[in-house]
Amino acid sequence: MIRQRLSPQGPEVSRLVLGTWRLLDDPSTRTPSGVLALIKNALDCGITTVDTAEIYGRYEVESLLGDALRRDPGVRAKLEVVTKCGIYVPCAAAPERRTAHYNATATQIVASAEQSLQRLGVETLDLLLVHRPDWLTAHEETARGLNSLLASGKIRAAGVSNYLASQFEALSAFMDQPLVTNQVEFSPFCITPIHDGTFDQAQQRHFSPMAWSPLGGGRLFDPADAAGVRLQTAMRALAGNYGGATPDALAHAWVLAHPARPVSILGTNKPERVVSSARADSITLAREDWYALWEAAQGKSIP
Ligand SMILES: NC(=O)c1ccc[n+]([C@@H]2O[C@H](COP(=O)([O-])OP(=O)(O)OC[C@H]3O[C@@H](n4cnc5c(N)ncnc54)[C@H](OP(=O)(O)O)[C@@H]3O)[C@@H](O)[C@H]2O)c1
C-alpha cells in the first residue's frame, strides 16, 4: 500500500483509510473482538490509518475502538488514529443537551480531545480534526484550542473537516502549525470539492484531502439508486481493463486519481470488502475511464 504524508510536516498515512462511522450498524463489528479482527485484516492489506469521531455511534464508537485496541496493544503501535470533535447532539450520555449544535471553542476542543484519548486508551492522537465549522466561534478561538493541544503533545497534528476553503484559510491564519488536511465528501456522486475551491487549495497549500463516502455512502450498490446502477454498470464494463477489479476498488481508485492526492476512507464493516477495496492501490485509471465514470454517476455528458 502506498503511503503518503498528508502535508509536508503532517503525519504519514496509508492512502486507503479504515472508517468507523458505521461500526455499530453490523453485529459482527459491535464487539471489541469483531472490531479488532476488522483492524487486523485492514493491517494485512497495508491499511494503517483509522478514522473515527467522538460523535460516531452517539459517542460509543471511540470506546468500542479503545476496547478493541486494549485487547492487543501491539496493534495500536501500527496505527495512525484520526478522530474528530465538535458535534454535540442530545443523547442518553448527555441528557442536559437540548439541541444539536456545533462547538469549536478552545475549552470544548481541549475537553473533547482529552475524552477521546481516554475512550481510545491512547496517549496521543495522531490527528485531530474539527468535524464541522462552528458558526458561533471565532477562528482565532478554535485555533487557540488546537494550538494548546499541539503544544502539550496530546495531538500530533491538527486539521478540519467539511470546511470551505475560505474557512480553512481563516483558521490557518491563527495556527502555530499548518492544518494538515480537510476531510470532505468526494466520489463520482459528489464532486463539490472540485468546484468549490477545496481541491485547488489543497494543491496550493500542499495538503492531501481525506475523502469521505467514496462509494456515495453505499449508493454504488443500491439497486434502487439510478445513479448507483449507472455507475456500477459502467464499472463492470470497464473491469476487464483493470484485472477484474470490483466496483468498490474502482470507486476508491477514482478518488485516488485526483491530482489533489486525496486519501480514500473505507466505510465497509466487511473484511472481505476491505480486501477487494484495497486493490485500488494498484489501479491507475485511464483518463477517459475516469471521465466516463463521472458521466455515468452524474447522468450527463462532460460539458
Ligand atoms: N467527516 C465527515 O463529516 C464524515 C462523514 C461521513 C463519513 N465519514 C468517514 O468516512 C467513512 C466512510 O464513509 P461511508 O461509510 O459513507 O463510506 P462508503 O464506502 O461510501 O459507504 C459505506 C457503505 O457502503 C456499503 N458497501 C461498501 N462496499 C459494499 C459492497 N461491495 N456491496 C454492498 N455494500 C457495500 C457499506 O456496507 P457494508 O458494511 O455492508 O459493506 C456501507 O453501508 C466513515 O466510516 C467515516 O469514518 C466522515
The ligand as an SDF file (V2000), in Angstrom:
LIG
                    3D

 48 52  0  0  0  0  0  0  0  0999 V2000
  -16.0250   13.9390    8.1710 N   0  0  0  0  0  0  0  0  0  0  0  0
  -17.2850   13.6480    7.9610 C   0  0  0  0  0  0  0  0  0  0  0  0
  -18.1800   14.5100    8.0790 O   0  0  0  0  0  0  0  0  0  0  0  0
  -17.6450   12.2490    7.5630 C   0  0  0  0  0  0  0  0  0  0  0  0
  -18.9580   11.9590    7.1080 C   0  0  0  0  0  0  0  0  0  0  0  0
  -19.2370   10.6420    6.7260 C   0  0  0  0  0  0  0  0  0  0  0  0
  -18.2520    9.6460    6.8140 C   0  0  0  0  0  0  0  0  0  0  0  0
  -17.0080    9.9480    7.2840 N   0  0  0  0  0  0  0  0  0  0  0  0
  -15.9420    8.9210    7.3720 C   0  0  0  0  0  0  0  0  0  0  0  0
  -15.8390    8.2850    6.1070 O   0  0  0  0  0  0  0  0  0  0  0  0
  -16.0020    6.8740    6.2740 C   0  0  0  0  0  0  0  0  0  0  0  0
  -16.6000    6.3050    5.0230 C   0  0  0  0  0  0  0  0  0  0  0  0
  -17.8920    6.8870    4.7690 O   0  0  0  0  0  0  0  0  0  0  0  0
  -19.0830    5.9370    4.3080 P   0  0  0  0  0  0  0  0  0  0  0  0
  -19.3270    4.8970    5.3510 O   0  0  0  0  0  0  0  0  0  0  0  0
  -20.2410    6.7770    3.9150 O   0  0  0  0  0  0  0  0  0  0  0  0
  -18.3730    5.2200    3.0360 O   0  0  0  0  0  0  0  0  0  0  0  0
  -18.8940    4.4890    1.7430 P   0  0  0  0  0  0  0  0  0  0  0  0
  -17.8580    3.4840    1.4090 O   0  0  0  0  0  0  0  0  0  0  0  0
  -19.2610    5.4960    0.7160 O   0  0  0  0  0  0  0  0  0  0  0  0
  -20.2330    3.7330    2.1650 O   0  0  0  0  0  0  0  0  0  0  0  0
  -20.1980    2.6500    3.0480 C   0  0  0  0  0  0  0  0  0  0  0  0
  -21.4540    1.8350    2.8500 C   0  0  0  0  0  0  0  0  0  0  0  0
  -21.3450    1.1330    1.6090 O   0  0  0  0  0  0  0  0  0  0  0  0
  -21.5820   -0.2490    1.8510 C   0  0  0  0  0  0  0  0  0  0  0  0
  -20.7260   -1.0620    0.9770 N   0  0  0  0  0  0  0  0  0  0  0  0
  -19.4110   -0.9810    0.8340 C   0  0  0  0  0  0  0  0  0  0  0  0
  -18.9600   -1.9210   -0.0490 N   0  0  0  0  0  0  0  0  0  0  0  0
  -20.0550   -2.5860   -0.4560 C   0  0  0  0  0  0  0  0  0  0  0  0
  -20.2470   -3.6590   -1.3470 C   0  0  0  0  0  0  0  0  0  0  0  0
  -19.2170   -4.2380   -2.0020 N   0  0  0  0  0  0  0  0  0  0  0  0
  -21.5030   -4.1240   -1.5500 N   0  0  0  0  0  0  0  0  0  0  0  0
  -22.5360   -3.5400   -0.8820 C   0  0  0  0  0  0  0  0  0  0  0  0
  -22.4240   -2.5150    0.0030 N   0  0  0  0  0  0  0  0  0  0  0  0
  -21.1720   -2.0470    0.2120 C   0  0  0  0  0  0  0  0  0  0  0  0
  -21.2100   -0.4790    3.2960 C   0  0  0  0  0  0  0  0  0  0  0  0
  -21.8960   -1.6050    3.8160 O   0  0  0  0  0  0  0  0  0  0  0  0
  -21.0940   -2.9000    4.4080 P   0  0  0  0  0  0  0  0  0  0  0  0
  -20.5340   -2.5110    5.7270 O   0  0  0  0  0  0  0  0  0  0  0  0
  -22.1910   -3.9140    4.4970 O   0  0  0  0  0  0  0  0  0  0  0  0
  -20.0400   -3.2690    3.4030 O   0  0  0  0  0  0  0  0  0  0  0  0
  -21.6450    0.8110    3.9510 C   0  0  0  0  0  0  0  0  0  0  0  0
  -23.0100    0.7670    4.3050 O   0  0  0  0  0  0  0  0  0  0  0  0
  -16.8310    6.7380    7.5620 C   0  0  0  0  0  0  0  0  0  0  0  0
  -16.6750    5.4790    8.1890 O   0  0  0  0  0  0  0  0  0  0  0  0
  -16.2310    7.8440    8.4040 C   0  0  0  0  0  0  0  0  0  0  0  0
  -15.0330    7.3830    9.0040 O   0  0  0  0  0  0  0  0  0  0  0  0
  -16.6870   11.2480    7.6360 C   0  0  0  0  0  0  0  0  0  0  0  0
  1  2  1  0
  2  3  2  0
  2  4  1  0
  4  5  1  0
  4 48  2  0
  5  6  2  0
  6  7  1  0
  7  8  2  0
  8  9  1  0
  8 48  1  0
  9 10  1  0
  9 46  1  0
 10 11  1  0
 11 12  1  0
 11 44  1  0
 12 13  1  0
 13 14  1  0
 14 15  2  0
 14 16  1  0
 14 17  1  0
 17 18  1  0
 18 19  2  0
 18 20  1  0
 18 21  1  0
 21 22  1  0
 22 23  1  0
 23 24  1  0
 23 42  1  0
 24 25  1  0
 25 26  1  0
 25 36  1  0
 26 27  1  0
 26 35  1  0
 27 28  2  0
 28 29  1  0
 29 30  1  0
 29 35  2  0
 30 31  1  0
 30 32  2  0
 32 33  1  0
 33 34  2  0
 34 35  1  0
 36 37  1  0
 36 42  1  0
 37 38  1  0
 38 39  2  0
 38 40  1  0
 38 41  1  0
 42 43  1  0
 44 45  1  0
 44 46  1  0
 46 47  1  0
M  CHG  2   8   1  16  -1
M  END
$$$$
